[in-house]
Amino acid sequence: MRHFLFIFVLSFLFCAIGGAVGPKDTDPEKNFDALWESFNKRYAFFELRGVDWQSQYEKYRPKVTTETTDEELFAIFCAMLQPLKDAHVNLKAKGLKNGTFNPEQTPRFLEEFDSNKKLRQFQKLVQQTLLSEGFDTPEQANDILLYSHNGDYGYLLIKEFDGVSTTDLQAGLNKAISAMDGIEGLIIDIRLNPGGTDKCVYQISERFTDKRRIGHHRKTKTGPGPNEFSELKTRYLEPPEIGSRHPVFTGPITLLTHGASYSAADVFAMLMADLPHVTIIGEPTHGIFSNMLERKLPNGWKYTLSHQVYYAADKTCYEGRGIPVDIEMQNNWTDVELGTDPLIIKSLEVLANQPEPLLQSTTSSN
């Protein structure tokens, strides 16, 4: 703090006597080189996403001079990053009008449900369908979990994988799973889930895991070479012991996904896909798994990039394509007009047609 204060005072004094020294370096060429080099060293998916990064340098570097304005530089950055089509790549130019950029490829679902009003109508449709199938009014277990059941089957909506403490999440899971004790099957819904943290993903998914299993593998980009990565690290699913204070459910489960299931929701779907009692219904998830590496340019603009490669237990990488489904279905605007969510109906059919539960529920009270 003292060091920062000294620099601030010194900068003020220079400005007061007519000096041009400041805490930020706004030179366009230096900022271009800083952004390009950072991606060159740490971005993990040039080959997978079909982008020749050196060619991008040769194409866009000549467009930048010492006279390039901030608006022009921002436009050049956006054009250079656009081919990545990576929703974990972000650029924020503070002070510029419309100075935020993300090269995400919009999911089909969000192209059709393209307003907040339509998204609210979709969420209402899901609740109406549950009520029509005998489910009780949904209750909140905590800020991110909503649950309901009709005696035979349960429904758990996971709004996101962040926003609650470990203690609150444990308590919410205990409440939701205990309240659904005795159900024969469970619908888990991560449609419209924007993501969150691996910690939250594991804490939830371990409540539906039958035994210790490999969750995922991960490596981190460390240098500019195509093979410059850290060693592969493996993380395991560790379910609570049967009879513990934390109930689990390992009966038949359907998981509802689509292209607006992002990031940590991708990871959750990847973990759940490896469980023998889970059937995934809907559309593949979005396909962005890495944590976002956050950096700042010399001029103060902020950006993020994907610097990690996630693998499923069998070491398959689903980056850019998402977790595949077992039963492919779409939600369309006509669902709202007809008043029924077909993915909920299909889930109930799948759960009802299980000849015998693949695994028994192992719920226990708190």
VOKOL-569777 format. One line per field, with one value per residue (C-alpha): x, y, z. Coordinates in Angstrom, 2 decimals. Layout:
xx: (X / ...)
yy: (Y / ...)
zz: (Z / ...)
***
This chain:
xx: (0.00 / 2.82 / 4.54 / 1.33 / 0.79 / 4.34 / 3.82 / 0.49 / 1.99 / 4.98 / 2.70 / 0.64 / 3.75 / 4.96 / 1.57 / 1.56 / 4.84 / 3.79 / 5.22 / 3.46 / 4.38 / 1.42 / 0.70 / -0.57 / 1.26 / -1.16 / 1.23 / -0.93 / 1.97 / 3.07 / -0.48 / -0.98 / 2.25 / 1.33 / -2.06 / -0.78 / 2.16 / 0.00 / -2.34 / 0.64 / 2.08 / -0.98 / -3.97 / -4.54 / -6.79 / -5.42 / -5.18 / -8.52 / -10.29 / -8.46 / -6.71 / -3.15 / -2.07 / 1.11 / -0.96 / -3.20 / -0.12 / 1.02 / -2.45 / -3.23 / 0.11 / 0.72 / -2.62 / -1.33 / 0.89 / 1.71 / -1.19 / -3.82 / -6.71 / -8.19 / -11.34 / -9.31 / -7.13 / -10.16 / -11.70 / -8.44 / -8.31 / -11.91 / -11.24 / -8.12 / -9.88 / -13.19 / -12.13 / -11.50 / -15.27 / -14.42 / -16.88 / -14.08 / -12.22 / -13.24 / -11.92 / -13.00 / -11.77 / -12.71 / -13.67 / -14.81 / -18.45 / -19.39 / -15.94 / -16.71 / -16.15 / -16.67 / -16.30 / -18.81 / -20.80 / -24.40 / -26.12 / -29.12 / -31.39 / -30.46 / -30.98 / -34.58 / -35.15 / -33.47 / -34.89 / -35.25 / -39.02 / -38.78 / -36.38 / -38.82 / -41.58 / -39.40 / -38.75 / -42.48 / -43.13 / -40.86 / -42.69 / -46.11 / -45.13 / -43.94 / -47.17 / -49.24 / -47.35 / -48.23 / -45.08 / -45.51 / -44.63 / -40.83 / -38.95 / -35.58 / -32.97 / -30.60 / -29.78 / -28.77 / -30.90 / -34.62 / -36.37 / -39.76 / -41.22 / -44.47 / -43.92 / -42.40 / -39.90 / -37.89 / -36.72 / -33.60 / -32.78 / -29.18 / -29.21 / -25.42 / -22.32 / -21.33 / -22.79 / -23.11 / -20.64 / -19.56 / -21.63 / -24.75 / -24.39 / -24.07 / -27.15 / -29.10 / -28.22 / -29.16 / -32.52 / -33.35 / -32.28 / -33.86 / -37.14 / -37.23 / -36.42 / -38.15 / -38.31 / -37.68 / -35.85 / -34.56 / -34.50 / -31.54 / -31.84 / -28.80 / -30.34 / -29.43 / -26.69 / -23.89 / -21.22 / -19.21 / -16.45 / -15.15 / -15.43 / -19.18 / -19.47 / -17.78 / -19.68 / -22.97 / -22.02 / -20.60 / -24.14 / -25.10 / -22.00 / -22.10 / -18.42 / -15.00 / -14.38 / -12.12 / -13.84 / -11.63 / -8.05 / -6.57 / -3.40 / -2.37 / -0.68 / 2.66 / 4.55 / 4.32 / 5.23 / 2.37 / 3.43 / 4.28 / 1.79 / 1.97 / 1.73 / -1.73 / -3.54 / -6.41 / -9.31 / -11.58 / -15.23 / -15.51 / -19.14 / -20.18 / -20.24 / -23.60 / -25.17 / -23.39 / -25.16 / -25.06 / -27.68 / -26.97 / -29.13 / -27.80 / -31.02 / -31.89 / -31.21 / -31.92 / -29.80 / -31.25 / -28.73 / -28.42 / -25.96 / -26.50 / -25.12 / -21.70 / -18.31 / -18.76 / -22.06 / -19.97 / -17.78 / -20.79 / -22.30 / -18.94 / -18.78 / -22.40 / -22.05 / -19.64 / -22.14 / -23.97 / -27.34 / -27.45 / -29.19 / -28.50 / -31.41 / -31.40 / -28.57 / -24.79 / -23.44 / -21.58 / -18.05 / -15.91 / -14.23 / -11.12 / -10.96 / -10.45 / -6.96 / -7.38 / -4.81 / -4.44 / -2.81 / -0.35 / -3.15 / -5.39 / -7.73 / -8.64 / -8.96 / -9.42 / -8.42 / -8.72 / -5.45 / -6.44 / -7.43 / -10.02 / -10.43 / -13.13 / -12.20 / -11.31 / -9.12 / -11.49 / -11.46 / -14.87 / -13.69 / -15.51 / -18.14 / -19.69 / -20.85 / -22.94 / -26.43 / -28.01 / -31.36 / -31.26 / -34.15 / -34.63 / -36.65 / -38.33 / -40.59 / -43.50 / -43.10 / -44.18 / -47.12 / -48.18 / -47.64 / -45.47 / -41.75 / -41.01 / -37.72 / -39.50 / -42.04 / -39.29 / -37.41 / -40.45 / -40.85 / -37.20 / -37.38 / -40.68 / -39.38 / -36.32 / -36.84 / -35.15 / -33.18 / -29.56 / -28.61 / -30.67 / -31.18 / -28.89 / -30.52 / -30.31 / -31.62 / -29.48)
yy: (0.00 / 2.44 / 1.64 / 2.34 / 5.63 / 6.74 / 6.08 / 7.92 / 11.00 / 10.96 / 10.72 / 13.65 / 15.78 / 15.04 / 16.03 / 19.19 / 20.36 / 19.49 / 15.98 / 13.25 / 10.29 / 8.26 / 4.83 / 3.45 / 2.93 / 3.77 / 3.09 / 1.11 / -0.98 / -2.05 / -2.99 / -5.00 / -6.90 / -7.52 / -9.00 / -11.13 / -12.48 / -13.30 / -15.40 / -16.91 / -18.13 / -19.12 / -19.79 / -23.55 / -24.11 / -22.55 / -25.90 / -27.17 / -23.99 / -23.83 / -20.52 / -19.84 / -17.28 / -16.30 / -15.51 / -13.34 / -11.38 / -10.93 / -9.81 / -7.36 / -6.08 / -3.83 / -2.15 / -0.76 / 2.33 / 4.91 / 6.96 / 4.24 / 5.47 / 3.50 / 2.86 / 1.58 / -0.61 / -2.13 / -2.95 / -4.58 / -6.68 / -7.81 / -8.82 / -10.75 / -12.63 / -13.30 / -16.56 / -18.21 / -18.36 / -18.97 / -17.71 / -17.62 / -14.98 / -11.51 / -8.00 / -4.95 / -1.51 / 0.82 / 4.26 / 3.18 / 3.16 / -0.46 / -1.43 / -5.04 / -7.97 / -11.73 / -13.95 / -16.51 / -18.41 / -17.88 / -21.17 / -22.16 / -21.96 / -18.31 / -17.41 / -18.58 / -17.38 / -14.08 / -11.79 / -11.75 / -11.89 / -15.09 / -16.64 / -15.89 / -17.51 / -20.59 / -20.83 / -20.48 / -23.25 / -25.65 / -24.97 / -25.31 / -28.67 / -29.95 / -28.83 / -30.53 / -33.77 / -33.65 / -32.00 / -29.69 / -26.01 / -25.68 / -24.68 / -23.04 / -25.09 / -22.11 / -19.37 / -21.80 / -24.92 / -25.29 / -28.61 / -30.28 / -33.80 / -35.65 / -38.62 / -40.88 / -38.54 / -35.49 / -32.38 / -30.35 / -27.10 / -25.94 / -22.25 / -21.86 / -23.37 / -20.36 / -17.83 / -19.86 / -20.87 / -24.47 / -24.64 / -23.21 / -25.58 / -28.61 / -27.51 / -26.90 / -30.31 / -31.94 / -30.17 / -30.95 / -34.60 / -35.37 / -33.75 / -36.08 / -39.23 / -42.27 / -41.08 / -43.59 / -41.20 / -37.66 / -34.96 / -32.56 / -29.42 / -27.32 / -25.57 / -21.87 / -22.54 / -19.95 / -21.89 / -21.23 / -23.14 / -26.70 / -26.75 / -26.26 / -28.76 / -31.48 / -30.74 / -31.24 / -34.11 / -36.16 / -36.37 / -38.41 / -40.60 / -44.28 / -44.77 / -43.13 / -42.38 / -40.30 / -36.97 / -35.29 / -34.64 / -31.20 / -29.62 / -25.95 / -24.10 / -22.76 / -21.56 / -20.70 / -24.13 / -26.45 / -29.00 / -26.63 / -27.73 / -28.66 / -32.29 / -33.81 / -33.61 / -35.89 / -35.05 / -37.67 / -37.79 / -38.75 / -39.38 / -39.09 / -42.36 / -44.09 / -43.25 / -39.92 / -36.64 / -35.84 / -37.82 / -38.93 / -40.19 / -42.85 / -44.02 / -43.31 / -39.71 / -37.71 / -34.61 / -31.82 / -29.76 / -27.50 / -25.11 / -22.45 / -24.82 / -23.18 / -23.67 / -25.32 / -26.68 / -28.34 / -29.86 / -31.05 / -32.71 / -34.36 / -35.85 / -36.96 / -38.54 / -41.09 / -42.31 / -45.49 / -44.34 / -41.00 / -40.35 / -36.96 / -35.42 / -32.28 / -30.73 / -30.85 / -28.36 / -25.28 / -26.73 / -24.29 / -25.97 / -23.99 / -21.54 / -18.03 / -16.59 / -12.87 / -10.34 / -6.58 / -4.70 / -1.82 / 0.64 / -0.84 / -2.83 / -6.22 / -9.54 / -13.24 / -16.39 / -20.18 / -21.68 / -25.16 / -28.38 / -30.52 / -34.22 / -36.68 / -39.75 / -41.61 / -38.63 / -37.40 / -33.63 / -32.09 / -28.49 / -26.71 / -29.43 / -29.92 / -33.03 / -35.23 / -36.32 / -39.78 / -38.54 / -35.51 / -33.06 / -29.31 / -26.69 / -24.43 / -21.42 / -23.64 / -25.42 / -22.20 / -21.84 / -25.44 / -25.13 / -28.23 / -28.77 / -31.94 / -32.58 / -32.89 / -35.26 / -37.37 / -37.49 / -38.89 / -41.50 / -42.54 / -42.77 / -44.69 / -47.20 / -48.24 / -52.03 / -51.81 / -49.00 / -49.21 / -48.25 / -47.79 / -44.47 / -44.15 / -41.20 / -40.67 / -38.02 / -35.20)
zz: (0.00 / 0.86 / -2.45 / -4.37 / -2.51 / -3.33 / -7.05 / -7.02 / -5.37 / -7.70 / -10.75 / -9.48 / -9.04 / -12.56 / -13.98 / -11.89 / -13.44 / -16.95 / -17.14 / -19.15 / -16.96 / -15.66 / -14.22 / -17.56 / -20.82 / -23.62 / -26.50 / -29.01 / -30.33 / -26.85 / -25.91 / -29.10 / -28.53 / -24.88 / -25.77 / -28.64 / -26.61 / -23.62 / -25.76 / -27.58 / -24.29 / -22.30 / -24.59 / -24.81 / -27.84 / -31.03 / -32.82 / -31.52 / -32.63 / -35.96 / -35.45 / -36.68 / -34.09 / -35.92 / -39.00 / -36.85 / -35.79 / -39.38 / -40.42 / -37.62 / -36.32 / -39.38 / -38.70 / -35.38 / -35.20 / -32.58 / -34.00 / -33.58 / -31.44 / -28.57 / -30.59 / -33.54 / -31.31 / -29.61 / -33.01 / -34.13 / -30.94 / -31.46 / -35.06 / -34.04 / -31.22 / -32.99 / -34.75 / -31.36 / -30.71 / -27.07 / -24.45 / -21.86 / -23.89 / -22.77 / -23.35 / -21.37 / -22.37 / -19.55 / -20.77 / -24.24 / -25.21 / -26.00 / -24.77 / -23.89 / -26.21 / -26.15 / -29.24 / -27.99 / -30.57 / -29.44 / -28.54 / -30.64 / -27.59 / -26.92 / -30.56 / -30.21 / -26.64 / -27.35 / -24.66 / -20.89 / -21.34 / -23.38 / -20.87 / -18.04 / -20.07 / -20.54 / -16.81 / -16.16 / -18.71 / -16.79 / -13.52 / -15.17 / -16.65 / -13.29 / -11.61 / -14.30 / -13.57 / -9.88 / -8.54 / -5.61 / -5.70 / -6.02 / -2.87 / -2.52 / -0.69 / -0.94 / -3.44 / -6.20 / -5.59 / -6.25 / -5.66 / -6.01 / -6.09 / -6.77 / -4.49 / -7.15 / -8.75 / -7.78 / -9.61 / -8.77 / -10.55 / -10.22 / -11.16 / -11.08 / -9.50 / -7.42 / -5.02 / -1.81 / 0.88 / 1.36 / 4.54 / 2.89 / -0.05 / 2.22 / 4.14 / 0.93 / -0.48 / 2.80 / 2.75 / -0.88 / -0.91 / 2.46 / 1.38 / -1.65 / 0.33 / -1.14 / -4.74 / -7.51 / -9.84 / -10.08 / -12.77 / -12.51 / -14.62 / -15.60 / -18.60 / -18.53 / -15.97 / -16.50 / -14.57 / -11.44 / -9.64 / -9.68 / -5.90 / -6.10 / -8.97 / -6.97 / -3.79 / -5.65 / -7.95 / -5.08 / -3.69 / -6.76 / -7.00 / -6.07 / -5.22 / -5.47 / -9.13 / -11.32 / -11.83 / -14.40 / -15.48 / -16.17 / -17.50 / -17.76 / -20.62 / -19.40 / -22.49 / -26.20 / -27.52 / -28.56 / -25.94 / -23.11 / -20.46 / -16.82 / -15.79 / -15.93 / -12.60 / -11.62 / -9.31 / -7.76 / -6.80 / -3.14 / -2.11 / 1.54 / 3.45 / 3.63 / 6.96 / 7.26 / 7.94 / 4.22 / 2.23 / -1.33 / -4.18 / -6.53 / -8.11 / -11.77 / -12.80 / -15.93 / -16.55 / -18.72 / -20.71 / -23.72 / -25.33 / -22.66 / -20.00 / -19.66 / -18.05 / -14.64 / -15.99 / -18.73 / -16.04 / -14.02 / -17.09 / -17.83 / -14.33 / -14.37 / -17.82 / -16.38 / -13.78 / -14.86 / -13.50 / -15.38 / -18.73 / -20.36 / -22.30 / -24.44 / -26.44 / -25.86 / -23.35 / -24.57 / -24.39 / -22.37 / -19.41 / -18.48 / -15.63 / -16.98 / -16.65 / -15.88 / -17.07 / -17.60 / -20.49 / -19.93 / -20.72 / -18.01 / -20.26 / -18.79 / -20.58 / -19.89 / -21.75 / -21.53 / -20.30 / -19.12 / -20.86 / -19.08 / -19.81 / -18.82 / -16.79 / -20.02 / -21.07 / -23.78 / -24.27 / -24.99 / -25.40 / -28.21 / -28.66 / -25.24 / -23.44 / -25.76 / -24.80 / -24.66 / -25.95 / -28.23 / -27.87 / -28.24 / -26.46 / -28.99 / -28.72 / -29.78 / -26.41 / -24.71 / -27.09 / -26.42 / -22.67 / -22.12 / -21.64 / -23.68 / -21.85 / -18.51 / -20.07 / -21.68 / -18.38 / -16.60 / -19.33 / -19.04 / -15.26 / -15.35 / -17.89 / -15.91 / -15.51 / -12.13 / -10.54 / -11.64 / -8.11 / -5.00 / -3.29 / -0.32 / 1.35 / 5.07 / 7.40 / 8.77)
***
